[in-house]
Amino acid sequence: MDLALIADRFGDKWTLLIGGAIIGALFGAFAQQSRFCLRAAAVEFSRGRVGGKMAIWLIVFSTAIAGTMALAAQGLFSATETRQLASPQSLSGAAIGGLLFGTGMVLARGCSSRLLVLSATGNLRALLSGLVFAVVAQASLHGFLSPVRDALAAPLTTLSIGSNDLLVMSGISDQLAFTLVVIGLLASLALAAWRRIGIWKTVAAFAVGACIPLAWWFTSAMTAIAFEPVQLEALSFTGPSANTLMLFLSEPGSMIDFDVGLVPGVFIGAFLAALATGELELQGFEGGDSMRRYLAGAALMGFGGMLAGGCAVGAGVTGASIFALTAWVTLFAIWIAAATTDWVVDRKWPARKAPGLASPSLQPSE
């Protein structure tokens, strides 16, 4: 169907919202089925294992990059026009924000996208944590935390090094980068087969990754036909969560765009997938300590994600797919902080309190 005809019928803003909702629903459904979770992959890897959770994350990651590069090669998308590459970005914010986000991700037992998916299945812990995440993200963007965010983001930006394009800075050609990514994708598929995660989970993980280039294509196509400027973007959950929260606090119809369609779309997609497979289940907190842990983690993710300019998906997959240096810095910082927090909070500390206690579960979330 012609996208221009849809935009003529519904208007540019509503077309963006509908597109965001559809892509979000696909992401939510396949993320729920694949159990895609950066926190689970990072914890698994930090404990010396390279198993199914790592395989799923690698499939998503490499599919997103390969698909985005294929789009660019076909002239359907230009990475240089994205916010991450077209404007200065904060390197200090990426590093500090990534560390805060990775710490919060382990404390909340799931990143922002995973909390959204889990909340749709009846997990009230994830729902409340997601609301705290959105509130803190909004406070970090325009509220009382914004001066702190600005102060931490100011010391080092990409202006000082002249670029945020990792491929340009490293001198690696697009062809070589694409070849390496495809090799990585094949290796991740082999790992998935070795760990016997199943055909359906493998396909679902591939579909999650494919949502990134799909979103790049859609917003890029909309920039060509819309009368008003359209933000070229893919999937992220820090800014969109804050915007969706404000949607319910603002005048009806005042905030209609891709981001606002994305978050409800993910929720609906995950809900329908869980409903179809009989996985809906109400779950709550098990006590005060558990609640404090989740909410502290959500707050760290809200501030860290906004400071870094992206979350585990927004920076760790979407930003990485266009080789934005700050996104790779954020991703690296998230992995380091997640591994450290898991070692200190979930392994070292419990072992001191109760010697011989079994190691905590590696489930994507609890």
Secondary structure by P-SEA (a helix, b strand, c coil): ccaaaaaaaccaaaaaaaaaaaaaaaaaaaaaaacccaaaaaaaaaaccccaaaaaaaaaaaaaaaaaaaaaaaccccccccccccbbbbaaaaaaaaaaaaaaaaaacccaaaaaaaaaaccaaaaaaaaaaaaaaaaaacccaaaaaaaaaccccccccccccccccccccaaaaaaaaaaaaaaaaaaaaaacccaaaaaaaaaaaaaaaaaaaaaaaaaacccccccccccccaaaaaaaaaaaacccccccccccccaaaaaaaaaaaaaaaccbbbbbbccaaaaaaaaaaaaaaaaaaaaaccccccccccccccccaaaaaaaaaaaaaaaaaaaccccaaaaaaccccccccccccc
